[in-house]
Amino acid sequence: MPASDSTPKHRYNASLAAAIEAKWQDRWESTRTFEAPNPAGPLAEPEKIAGRKKLFILDMFPYPSGAGLHVGHPLGYIATDVFGRFKRMTGFNVLHALGYDSFGLPAEQHAITTGVHPRENTESNIANMRRQLRRLGLAHDARRSISTTDEQFYRWTQWIFLQVFNSWFDEERGKARPISELISELESGKRSTGGTPWKQMSPRDQKQLINDHRLAYLADAPVNWCPGLGTILANEEVTAEGRSDIGNYPVFKRNMRQWTMRITAYADRLLDDLERLDWPESIKLMQRNWIGRSEGAHVRFASKAGDIEVFTTRPDTLFGATFMVLSPEHPLVDTLTTKTSVLPSPSIAPKRRRRAPRIAKATSARKRALRPAPPR
């Protein structure tokens, strides 16, 4: 028998595997196998969901800043795909969705590197990622896929920001309320301003008081500023050497005016609502640590530049305090320091003899002074 005749007709190789995969992927797409019907609206098919339990699975959005997926992406997607398929086979109406986190620094930097417009480059990468995800055979509902650069998507993120900006947290009720209700209470005298009556305040002071209650506000805060990237970076985007993870540019600490969330106002609400979530305890513990609730006292220390307010969880130990350290970005540093008190840079500091022996000698002399005198 010729050697060629000994080869099985249907040997499972890469070519046959690709043909089988493509056949069933086409079948799933034509029969809309993974499309989850809605009870109402444009995607409504109520007859298909009667009596079925609902399950929503949302995968982590990949960054479409590269030409395609890397091997780490399927690691998580396959796990959720297995879980979703199991639930679907046990009767659940499973909505398994995935989108693309296309806003931000990675997409911008990739566009700078390639010289292609961010939208054109991003949409091309998304198209390739969708092709790759289909080849993996994942059970996503393609109709639900979104990109964060879609105008129909980020108009809602802007809307959410406006709701936060125009809200304040009422500690008595334990929830956010419209800022217009706060203004009404201040105007009527129902709520105290904590100082000058509302009607006696200037328009500028009234505006400042309202802004001091908004859940989103502008404030000067220390950030990781990277001139090379033209943006601020999160701590995890800065290497131990003080350079950007992307591009290896130098990063500097500086104060910048930026939008801030008044998260401490509703920290207790966040902690309380964690108990209502059906999450693993280890995940909820991470959230509690991130919120970082602590109980203590605000203490003011007098200085020639004005009071310095600190927060401490151990006010009982303050009587033993002998000095205070301010961060370099503290607003009173320039006032409290002088040219003579600023240490020279280590690179230009003059060499000096070590003073450790002198300190040791002084310590030994003190010990001798405390030592009881020998009997005469």
C-alpha positions as CSV (number, residue, x, y, z in Angstrom):
1,M,0.0,0.0,0.0
2,P,1.4,3.4,-0.9
3,A,2.5,5.6,2.0
4,S,-0.1,8.2,1.1
5,D,-3.0,5.7,1.4
6,S,-2.0,5.0,5.0
7,T,-3.0,8.5,6.0
8,P,-6.5,8.6,7.6
9,K,-9.0,10.5,5.5
10,H,-10.2,12.5,8.5
11,R,-7.1,13.1,10.5
12,Y,-7.7,15.8,13.0
13,N,-5.2,18.5,12.1
14,A,-5.2,22.3,12.2
15,S,-7.1,22.5,8.8
16,L,-9.9,20.2,9.9
17,A,-10.1,21.9,13.3
18,A,-10.5,25.3,11.6
19,A,-13.2,23.9,9.3
20,I,-15.2,22.4,12.2
21,E,-14.9,25.6,14.3
22,A,-16.0,27.8,11.4
23,K,-19.0,25.6,10.6
24,W,-20.4,25.8,14.1
25,Q,-19.6,29.5,14.6
26,D,-21.5,30.2,11.4
27,R,-24.4,28.0,12.7
28,W,-24.5,29.8,16.1
29,E,-24.6,33.2,14.3
30,S,-27.3,32.2,11.8
31,T,-29.5,30.7,14.5
32,R,-28.8,33.6,17.0
33,T,-27.8,31.0,19.6
34,F,-26.2,33.5,22.0
35,E,-28.6,36.4,21.6
36,A,-30.4,37.1,24.9
37,P,-34.0,38.3,24.3
38,N,-35.5,41.2,26.3
39,P,-39.0,41.2,27.9
40,A,-39.7,44.5,26.2
41,G,-38.2,47.1,23.8
42,P,-36.5,46.7,20.3
43,L,-35.0,43.4,21.3
44,A,-38.1,42.0,22.9
45,E,-39.0,38.3,22.5
46,P,-41.2,37.7,25.6
47,E,-42.2,34.2,24.4
48,K,-38.6,33.0,24.7
49,I,-38.0,34.1,28.3
50,A,-41.3,33.1,29.9
51,G,-40.4,31.5,33.3
52,R,-36.7,31.6,32.7
53,K,-34.3,33.0,35.3
54,K,-32.0,35.8,34.2
55,L,-28.2,35.9,34.3
56,F,-26.0,38.8,33.3
57,I,-22.3,38.3,32.6
58,L,-20.1,41.2,31.7
59,D,-16.5,40.5,30.7
60,M,-13.7,43.0,31.4
61,F,-13.3,45.3,28.4
62,P,-10.0,45.0,26.5
63,Y,-8.0,48.0,25.5
64,P,-8.1,48.3,21.6
65,S,-4.7,50.0,21.7
66,G,-2.9,47.1,20.1
67,A,-3.4,45.3,16.8
68,G,-5.2,42.4,18.5
69,L,-5.8,40.3,21.6
70,H,-3.0,38.7,23.6
71,V,-2.9,35.4,25.2
72,G,-4.0,36.8,28.6
73,H,-7.4,37.9,27.3
74,P,-8.9,34.4,26.6
75,L,-7.7,33.3,30.1
76,G,-10.6,35.2,31.7
77,Y,-13.0,35.1,28.8
78,I,-13.0,31.3,28.6
79,A,-13.8,31.0,32.3
80,T,-16.9,33.2,32.0
81,D,-17.9,31.5,28.7
82,V,-17.9,28.1,30.4
83,F,-20.0,29.5,33.3
84,G,-22.4,31.1,30.9
85,R,-22.8,28.0,28.8
86,F,-23.5,25.9,31.8
87,K,-26.2,28.3,33.0
88,R,-27.7,28.5,29.5
89,M,-28.0,24.7,29.4
90,T,-29.7,24.7,32.7
91,G,-32.5,27.0,31.5
92,F,-31.2,30.5,32.3
93,N,-31.7,33.4,29.9
94,V,-28.0,34.4,29.8
95,L,-26.9,37.8,28.6
96,H,-23.1,37.6,28.1
97,A,-21.7,40.9,26.9
98,L,-18.3,42.5,26.2
99,G,-17.2,45.9,25.1
100,Y,-14.0,47.9,24.4
101,D,-12.3,50.4,26.7
102,S,-11.2,52.6,23.8
103,F,-10.8,55.9,25.6
104,G,-7.6,57.0,27.4
105,L,-3.8,56.9,27.3
106,P,-3.1,53.6,25.6
107,A,-5.2,54.5,22.6
108,E,-3.7,57.9,22.4
109,Q,-0.1,56.7,22.7
110,H,-0.7,54.0,20.1
111,A,-2.0,56.6,17.7
112,I,1.0,58.8,18.3
113,T,3.3,55.8,17.7
114,T,1.6,54.8,14.4
115,G,0.7,58.2,13.2
116,V,-2.9,57.2,12.5
117,H,-5.9,59.1,13.9
118,P,-7.2,57.6,17.2
119,R,-10.7,56.8,15.9
120,E,-9.5,55.2,12.7
121,N,-6.9,53.2,14.5
122,T,-9.2,52.2,17.3
123,E,-12.1,51.1,15.1
124,S,-9.6,49.0,13.0
125,N,-8.3,47.3,16.1
126,I,-11.8,46.6,17.4
127,A,-12.8,45.0,14.2
128,N,-9.8,42.7,14.4
129,M,-10.5,41.8,18.0
130,R,-14.1,41.0,17.2
131,R,-12.9,38.6,14.5
132,Q,-10.5,37.0,17.0
133,L,-13.2,36.6,19.6
134,R,-15.5,35.0,17.1
135,R,-12.7,32.5,16.2
136,L,-12.5,31.6,19.9
137,G,-16.2,30.6,19.8
138,L,-17.1,32.7,22.8
139,A,-20.8,33.1,23.5
140,H,-21.1,36.9,23.5
141,D,-24.3,38.6,22.4
142,A,-22.8,40.7,19.5
143,R,-25.7,43.1,19.5
144,R,-24.8,44.3,23.0
145,S,-21.2,45.1,22.2
146,I,-20.2,48.7,22.7
147,S,-17.1,50.9,22.6
148,T,-16.5,53.6,25.1
149,T,-15.7,56.0,22.3
150,D,-19.2,55.6,20.8
151,E,-21.1,58.9,21.1
152,Q,-24.3,57.0,22.1
153,F,-22.3,55.5,25.0
154,Y,-20.3,58.3,26.4
155,R,-23.2,60.7,26.3
156,W,-24.5,58.7,29.2
157,T,-21.2,58.9,31.1
158,Q,-21.4,62.7,30.7
159,W,-25.0,62.6,31.9
160,I,-24.0,60.5,35.0
161,F,-21.3,63.1,35.8
162,L,-23.8,65.9,35.7
163,Q,-26.1,64.0,38.1
164,V,-23.1,63.6,40.5
165,F,-22.1,67.3,40.0
166,N,-25.6,68.5,40.7
167,S,-26.0,66.4,43.9
168,W,-24.9,66.6,47.5
169,F,-24.9,64.0,50.2
170,D,-27.4,64.4,53.0
171,E,-25.9,62.7,56.0
172,E,-29.3,62.8,57.9
173,R,-31.0,60.8,55.2
174,G,-28.0,58.8,54.1
175,K,-28.4,59.5,50.4
176,A,-27.7,62.0,47.7
177,R,-30.1,64.8,47.0
178,P,-30.4,67.4,44.2
179,I,-28.2,70.5,44.8
180,S,-31.3,72.6,44.2
181,E,-32.9,71.3,47.4
182,L,-29.8,72.3,49.4
183,I,-30.1,75.9,48.0
184,S,-33.8,76.0,48.9
185,E,-33.1,74.9,52.5
186,L,-30.3,77.5,52.8
187,E,-32.4,80.3,51.4
188,S,-35.3,79.5,53.7
189,G,-33.0,79.2,56.8
190,K,-34.0,75.5,57.3
191,R,-30.4,74.5,57.0
192,S,-27.6,76.5,58.7
193,T,-24.6,77.8,56.7
194,G,-22.4,77.3,59.7
195,G,-21.5,81.0,59.8
196,T,-22.8,84.0,58.0
197,P,-26.5,83.7,57.1
198,W,-27.2,82.9,53.5
199,K,-28.9,86.2,52.7
200,Q,-25.9,88.1,54.0
201,M,-23.4,86.2,52.0
202,S,-22.0,87.5,48.7
203,P,-22.8,85.6,45.5
204,R,-19.2,84.4,45.4
205,D,-19.4,83.0,49.0
206,Q,-22.8,81.4,48.2
207,K,-21.4,79.7,45.2
208,Q,-18.3,78.5,47.2
209,L,-20.6,77.1,49.9
210,I,-22.6,75.2,47.4
211,N,-19.5,73.9,45.7
212,D,-18.2,72.7,49.1
213,H,-21.2,70.3,49.2
214,R,-21.2,69.0,45.6
215,L,-20.2,65.3,45.1
216,A,-17.9,66.3,42.2
217,Y,-15.8,69.4,42.7
218,L,-12.5,71.0,41.5
219,A,-9.6,71.0,43.9
220,D,-5.8,71.2,43.9
221,A,-4.3,67.9,44.6
222,P,-0.8,66.2,44.2
223,V,-0.7,64.1,41.1
224,N,1.9,62.2,39.0
225,W,2.6,64.6,36.2
226,C,4.3,63.2,33.0
227,P,5.3,66.0,30.6
228,G,6.4,63.5,28.0
229,L,2.9,62.0,27.8
230,G,1.2,65.3,28.6
231,T,-1.1,63.8,31.2
232,I,-1.3,62.6,34.8
233,L,-0.7,58.9,35.7
234,A,-2.0,56.6,38.3
235,N,0.4,55.2,40.9
236,E,0.5,51.8,39.2
237,E,1.5,53.5,35.9
238,V,4.7,54.8,37.5
239,T,7.7,52.6,37.8
240,A,9.8,52.3,41.0
241,E,12.4,54.5,39.2
242,G,9.9,57.3,38.9
243,R,9.3,57.0,35.2
244,S,6.1,56.2,33.1
245,D,5.3,52.6,32.4
246,I,4.5,53.7,28.8
247,G,7.3,55.4,27.1
248,N,9.7,55.5,30.1
249,Y,9.3,59.3,30.5
250,P,10.2,61.0,33.8
251,V,7.3,61.6,36.2
252,F,7.1,64.4,38.7
253,K,4.9,65.1,41.7
254,R,3.0,68.4,41.4
255,N,-0.2,70.1,42.4
256,M,-2.8,70.3,39.7
257,R,-6.4,71.5,39.7
258,Q,-8.6,68.5,38.8
259,W,-12.0,67.0,39.3
260,T,-12.4,65.1,42.6
261,M,-15.1,62.9,44.0
262,R,-16.3,63.6,47.5
263,I,-16.2,59.9,48.3
264,T,-15.6,60.4,52.0
265,A,-19.1,61.9,52.3
266,Y,-20.8,58.6,51.5
267,A,-18.1,56.2,52.6
268,D,-20.3,54.8,55.3
269,R,-23.1,54.2,52.8
270,L,-20.7,52.3,50.5
271,L,-19.6,50.1,53.4
272,D,-23.1,49.4,54.5
273,D,-24.3,48.5,51.0
274,L,-21.4,46.0,50.6
275,E,-23.3,43.7,52.8
276,R,-26.1,43.5,50.3
277,L,-23.8,42.2,47.5
278,D,-23.6,38.5,46.8
279,W,-19.8,38.7,46.4
280,P,-17.0,36.5,47.8
281,E,-15.9,37.8,51.2
282,S,-12.3,38.3,50.0
283,I,-13.6,40.7,47.3
284,K,-15.7,42.6,49.8
285,L,-12.7,42.8,52.2
286,M,-10.7,44.4,49.4
287,Q,-13.4,47.0,48.9
288,R,-13.6,47.8,52.6
289,N,-9.8,48.3,52.6
290,W,-10.0,50.5,49.5
291,I,-12.7,52.7,51.1
292,G,-10.4,52.8,54.1
293,R,-12.8,53.9,56.9
294,S,-11.0,55.0,60.1
295,E,-12.3,56.7,63.2
296,G,-10.3,59.4,65.0
297,A,-10.0,63.1,65.5
298,H,-9.0,66.2,63.6
299,V,-6.4,68.1,65.6
300,R,-5.0,71.6,64.9
301,F,-1.3,72.5,65.7
302,A,-0.4,76.1,65.9
303,S,2.4,77.5,63.7
304,K,3.7,80.9,62.6
305,A,2.1,80.3,59.2
306,G,-1.3,79.3,60.7
307,D,-2.9,76.2,62.1
308,I,-1.9,72.8,60.7
309,E,-4.8,70.4,60.8
310,V,-4.1,66.7,61.0
311,F,-6.2,63.5,61.3
312,T,-5.2,60.9,63.8
313,T,-6.7,57.6,65.0
314,R,-4.6,57.8,68.2
315,P,-5.1,61.3,69.7
316,D,-4.0,59.9,73.1
317,T,-0.5,59.6,71.8
318,L,-0.2,63.3,70.8
319,F,1.2,64.4,74.1
320,G,4.4,62.6,73.3
321,A,4.8,64.3,69.8
322,T,8.1,66.2,69.5
323,F,8.0,67.1,65.8
324,M,5.8,67.2,62.7
325,V,6.6,66.3,59.1
326,L,4.8,68.0,56.2
327,S,4.6,66.6,52.7
328,P,6.5,68.6,50.1
329,E,3.2,69.6,48.4
330,H,1.6,71.0,51.6
331,P,0.5,74.6,51.0
332,L,2.3,75.9,54.1
333,V,5.7,74.5,53.2
334,D,6.9,77.6,51.4
335,T,5.8,79.8,54.2
336,L,7.4,77.7,57.0
337,T,10.7,77.0,55.2
338,T,13.6,79.5,54.5
339,K,16.5,79.4,52.2
340,T,18.8,78.4,55.0
341,S,16.5,75.6,56.2
342,V,16.3,73.9,52.8
343,L,18.9,71.1,52.4
344,P,21.0,71.1,49.2
345,S,20.4,68.5,46.6
346,P,22.4,65.3,47.3
347,S,24.1,65.7,43.9
348,I,25.7,69.1,44.9
349,A,25.9,68.7,48.6
350,P,29.5,69.2,49.9
351,K,31.2,66.2,51.4
352,R,31.2,66.2,55.2
353,R,32.7,63.9,57.7
354,R,30.4,61.5,59.3
355,R,29.1,62.6,62.7
356,A,28.3,59.2,64.0
357,P,31.4,59.0,66.2
358,R,30.5,62.3,67.9
359,I,26.9,61.1,68.6
360,A,28.3,57.8,69.9
361,K,30.7,59.7,72.2
362,A,28.0,62.0,73.5
363,T,25.8,58.9,74.2
364,S,28.7,57.3,76.1
365,A,29.3,60.4,78.1
366,R,25.7,60.6,79.0
367,K,25.8,57.0,80.1
368,R,28.8,57.7,82.3
369,A,27.0,60.7,83.8
370,L,24.1,58.5,84.7
371,R,26.3,55.8,86.1
372,P,26.4,55.7,90.0
373,A,29.6,57.0,91.4
374,P,32.0,54.3,92.9
375,P,32.2,54.2,96.7
376,R,35.2,56.1,98.2
